[in-house]
Amino acid sequence: MATYEPAELARELGYTDEQRPGKVVRDYLREKYSDHRKHERWVLDEIQADDLRANVPRKGD
């Protein structure tokens, strides 16, 4: 099973110039999964990654 990290998905969506890679993705994840423990690493499964791709716009869109 494939897993994904915020920085990887951010690059895929075109967010390559962030000061903190993956911040736009983590911001969405924190809002969606508010029960996620603070400072715990994000490792997303395919379903979560697909949800993120559907709800975080590509940069420039």
C-alpha positions as CSV (number, residue, x, y, z in Angstrom):
1,M,0.0,0.0,0.0
2,A,1.3,3.4,-1.0
3,T,1.8,6.1,1.6
4,Y,2.3,9.8,1.2
5,E,3.8,12.7,3.1
6,P,2.6,16.4,3.1
7,A,5.7,17.7,1.3
8,E,5.4,15.1,-1.5
9,L,1.7,16.0,-2.1
10,A,2.5,19.7,-1.9
11,R,5.1,19.3,-4.7
12,E,2.6,17.3,-6.7
13,L,0.1,20.1,-6.4
14,G,2.6,22.7,-7.5
15,Y,3.5,24.2,-4.1
16,T,7.3,24.1,-4.6
17,D,8.2,27.5,-3.2
18,E,6.9,27.2,0.3
19,Q,9.2,28.2,3.1
20,R,8.1,25.1,5.0
21,P,7.5,22.4,2.4
22,G,4.0,20.9,2.7
23,K,2.5,23.6,4.8
24,V,-0.6,24.2,2.6
25,V,-1.2,20.4,2.8
26,R,-0.7,20.2,6.6
27,D,-3.1,23.2,7.0
28,Y,-5.8,21.3,5.2
29,L,-5.1,18.1,7.1
30,R,-5.2,19.9,10.5
31,E,-8.6,21.3,9.6
32,K,-10.0,18.0,8.3
33,Y,-8.5,15.7,10.9
34,S,-8.6,17.8,14.0
35,D,-8.1,14.7,16.2
36,H,-4.6,14.2,14.8
37,R,-2.0,14.6,17.6
38,K,0.0,17.8,17.5
39,H,3.6,17.4,16.2
40,E,2.9,13.8,15.1
41,R,4.2,12.9,11.7
42,W,1.6,12.8,8.9
43,V,1.6,9.7,6.8
44,L,-1.4,9.5,4.5
45,D,-2.9,6.5,2.8
46,E,-4.3,6.5,-0.8
47,I,-7.8,7.5,0.3
48,Q,-6.6,10.5,2.4
49,A,-4.2,11.5,-0.5
50,D,-7.1,11.4,-3.0
51,D,-9.3,13.5,-0.7
52,L,-6.5,16.0,-0.3
53,R,-6.0,16.2,-4.1
54,A,-9.7,16.8,-4.6
55,N,-9.9,19.5,-2.0
56,V,-6.6,21.5,-2.1
57,P,-6.4,23.4,-5.4
58,R,-3.3,23.1,-7.5
59,K,-1.2,26.2,-7.3
60,G,-2.2,28.6,-10.0
61,D,-5.8,27.3,-10.3
